[in-house]
Amino acid sequence: METAIPSLSFSSDYMEGAHPAILNALTETNFVRSPGYGLDPYCDSAKEKIRLACGAPDAEIFFLVGGTQTNALVIKSLLRPYEGVIAPETGHISVHEAGAIEMGGHKVLPVSHKLGKITAADIARVLDAYAQDGNREHMVKPGMVYISQPTEYGTLYSLAELTAITDVCRSSNIPLYVDGARMAYGLAAPANDVTLPDLARLADIFYIGGTKCGALFGEALVMNKRAQIPGFFSIIKQNGALLAKGRLLGLQFDTLFTDGLYFEVGRSAIAHAQRLQKALQAAGFRLFFESPTNQIFVILENETLAALSEEVEMGFWETYDATHTVMRIATSWATREEDVDALIALLPRFAPRG
């Protein structure tokens, strides 16, 4: 007997295809012939638009297919063979990339987090501990720092927090790399005070996520002059990550960075998430914490979870205790108002009693 699929899906933010403007652009240019490997006018145009948005005219821009691929190549290219990468213990490279970084020959050096974030002081402690250890030549040396904006928990680094992390990295002469898989939702959050120009100034390398933010696939890597990696184009090719039809990546980002579309897709997702979060609270549900972005984390009694899951697809996050589970509800660029209305209408039936 087949299991019924819930009619409402809020399990993730990359369940749909692509924004209609991207599909239109791909269709309209389908028969235009252009050079391969990203050496085409669409990629050139997208790069200039991204440099302008970042206030970074000298930045190098590379387009890659996915986040894990981007993370693995950047980290592999930046580190010496004896170095590792400092990251939150909940960071994507620490948990959800199937050991891709370790497969590349580098150890992830996990740091305790608070709702996905680590601090400048946390990083300094790791660096100091290595420097003061008499056996450090036998150990993995911290060679760079990895964080996400937003984090895996949908939380945000403030401008002050990010500046402090940059100061520690630069005083120790190690690069700071920022994973921006959900960047559009971070930029659109009312609580956010970090802009793309801030990231271009404070991070040595970061990427602007497309896969989760309206594109069919793709991430735009922004590399400032401090961290330029010699031969990175060849490294991409060497690792089987150079898309022959690179125009497919460039055209998508050219569209996303035309008329502010990248920022608009983030704003709609945040508006839906804030409305859902308020409705959950009003109905008496307990939140794991109040999320500032498009991912909402709600604590559900396990019996309630089983019943609600028959009508709403959510994402498992973690076990809260013996009788409760933390579930993730995610909105996206494609979330429809009618689906938000339908979920809100369901809440009273499953709300906690008492």
N, C-alpha and C positions, 0 to 999 in steps of 0.2 A: 504494500500500500504506500503510495507516494505521500510525502509530507507536504502539507499546504504551505505555499510561500506567502508570508505576510504581505498585505497590500501596501503598507507604508514602509519605506526603507530610509533609515537614518543611520546606517551602520558605518558609513565612511564618506569621504568627500571626493572620491574618484570613481564612483559607480557609473556615471554617465559618460557619454562620448566627449563632445567638444562644444564650445560655445558656437551658436549659429554663424556668427561673424567669421569664425575661423573656417568652418565648413564652406561658407560662401567663397572665401578667399582661395581655398584649395581647389574648389570647383572651377572658379573663374580663370585660374592660372594653370589648369590641368594640362593643357596642350602647349604651354609655353616651354620652349627648350632653354635650358640654362646649364652652366657648368656644374659639376658634381662636387662632393666633399665640403660643402659650405662655402664655396668660392663663387657664389652667385649674387645677383643684385638684391635678392630678398634678405639674405643673411647680412649683407653689407648695410642695408637700410635698417634692419633690426638692431644691429650693433650700434649704429649712430644714435638711434632713438633711446637705447638703454644707456649709453654714455651720457646723453643729455639728461635723462631722468635721474641718473646717479651723480650728476655734476662731476664726472670723471672723464675728461676728454682723452686722457692717455691710457685708460684702462684697456686691457685685452679682454675680449669676450669670446667664449667658446660655447657651442651648443652641443649638449649631450642628451641621450635618450631618457635616462632615468636617474633617480636620486642615489641608489646604491652604486651604480656605475660611476657616477660623478664623485661620490665620497671616496670610493676605493682608489680611483685614479689620482685624485688630488693628494690624498694622504700618502699613497705609495710614492708619488713624485717629490713630495716635500721632505720626506724623512730619509735620514741615513739608515743603513741596514741595522744598526744597533739602537735605534730610537723607537719610541712609542708615542701614542697620542693620548693626552689627557682629555677625558670626556665624562659627562654625567653618567652615573651607572644606569640611568634610564634612557640614555641617548640612543638614537636609532642605530648608530654603529656598534653600540654596546650590546643591544638586545635583538634587533629585528633585521639584521643583515646576514644571518647565517654564517657568521665568521668571515665575511668578505675581507675585512681589514687584516685579520690574522692570516688568511690565505695569501695575502700580498706580502707577508713576511714581517708584519708589525703588530705589536701588542697594543691593545686598548687598555689604558690605565684609568680604571673607573674611580670616580669621586662621588661621595654621598651627595644627594641632592635635596632640595626642598621644592616640591611640586615641579620637578624637572629642571630646576635652575641650580647652577653652581656659582660661587662667588670668587672675586679676585683673591680673597684671603684663602679660600680652598686651594686655588691654583698655586699660590705662593707657598703654601705648606708642602705641597707635593714637590715643588722645585727645590725648596730648602732642604727637605728630607733627603733628596738625592744628593745635593751638594755636600751635605754634612756626613754622609755615610762613608765610612772608611773603605767599604767594599764596592763602591759605586762602579768601578770598572768592570765588575762582574754582573752588573744589573742593567736593565733596560733604562735608557736615558729618556726623560721627558723631552720630546722634540717639537711639539706643537700642541695647540689647544683646539678642541672641537666643541662647539655649542650649536643650538638650533634657535631660530627666531621665526615663529613661535616654537616653544619646546614641545616635546611629546605630550605634555599635559595641556597644551594650548596656552600656557602662561607666557609672559613677555618679559624680556630684559628691558629695564628702563635705560634711558640714555646715560644716566649716572653709573648704573651697574656695568653697562657695556664699556664705558670710558675707563672705569677702574680695571676691568679685565684687560683692556688694550694696554693700559699703562704697565701692568705686571708683565704682559707678554713682551712688550718692547724693551723694558728694562732688562729682561732675561734673553732678549734677542731670539725669540721663538715666534713663529707665525700664529695668528688667530684665524681660524676658518669657521665660517658660519653657514650652517645648513638652512636654506630657506625654502624647504619643500612647500610650506604653507604661507609663504611670505605675503601673499595678497591679503590673507585674513588678518595677519599681524598688522600690516600697514593700515588697514581699515578700522581697526579696533579703536573705540574712543579713548581707551586707557593708554594707547601707544604714544610714545613721544620720540620714537626712533624712525628717521626717514631713510630713504635710499641713499641720499648724499652722506648721511651720518655713517651708514654701513660701509660705503665706499671709502670713507676717511678712516674709520676705526678698525675695520676688518682687513686683513691682508688679502683674503680670498673669501668670496661668498657666492652662493647661487640663488637665483630668482626662480622659484618653482613654477612650472607650467602644468605638470601632470595633474596635480591636485587643484589647480587654479584656472581651469577653463580650457586647457590645451588637450589634444588627443594624447600627447606625450611630449616630454622634453623639459630640460632645465637649461637656464642661461647662466653660465659661470662667469663671474666678474673677478678679474685678477688685477690688483693694482701694481704700480711699478715696483714697490718694495718686494713683492713676492713672485714676480714673473718667473715662470719655470722654463728654462731653455728647452727648446724642442718639444713643447707640450703637444703640438699638433701631431708630431711623429709618435709620441707616447700614446696618444689616443688611437692612432692607427695600429700601432704595435699590439695593443690590447683588444683589438677587434671592436673598438667602440666608435669608429669613424663611419658615420652614416653616408653611404654613397649619394643618396638623394637628400643631401643636407638641406636643400631648399625647404623640405617639409618641416624642419625645425625652425629655420629662419623666418619663413612665412607666418608661422603661428605666433612667434614673438613680435614680428613686425605688426601683426594685427592687434595683439594684446597691448602693445605700446603705442597704438594710434588712438587719439581722442580719449585717452584716460581709461580705456577698457579694463586694463589690469586692476586698476583701483576700484572701478565700479563693480566688478564681479566680487571683490572682497566685501564691499559695503553691503550688498544684498544678502550675502551669507551671514554677516554679523547681525544685521537687522533681524533676520529670522531666528538666529540663535538667542539673541537677547529676549525676544518675545517668548520663545519656548522656555527659557530659563525662568523668567518671571512667572509663567503659567505653572510650571512645576512647583515653584515655591508657594504660589497662591493655593495650589491644591493640597499642600501639606507634605510634598515629597522632600526628602532630605538630600541636599547636594553634597558631594564630596568636598567641593569648594566652589566658589563663584568664579566661573571662567570668564576671561575677558575676550575670548575669540570665538571660533565657530565650533569648538568641541565642548560639550556639556557632559559632566560626570555626575550621575545620580546613583544614590545608594538604594537598592531595591531588596526587599524581603524576598527570599528565594521562591516562595509560592507565588507572590505577585509577579516576579520576573517570568516564571513559567507561563502564567496566564497572559501577561502583556505581550510576550514574545510570539504568541499566536497571531497577533494583529499588527505588531510593529517589529521590524528588524532593527536591532541595535548591535553595538559592538561590545564584546566582553572586554573589560579592562583589568580587573583584579578581584580576588576574593577579599571581602571586607572583614567578615568573621564567619562563624559556623552557619549562620542563618541569613547572611546578607551578602550581596555581590555589588560591586561597582560596575556600572554599565556606561558606555559612551554613546551619546546621541550627537551626530555630526550633521551640520548643514553644509551647503556648498553653493557654488555659483549657480547650480542648476536646481536648487530647492524651490519648490513651487509654494505659493501662498496657500493654495487649497490643501496641500499635504500638511502644512503647519496647522491650519484650521482643523483638519481631521484629527491630528494627534492631540491637540488641545482639547477637542471635544471628547476624546476617549479618557482623559485623565481622571475625571471624577469617579468613573467606574472602578478604577484601580488605586485610588488614593488611600493612604494609610488611615486606619480607623482610630479614633480616640484623640 
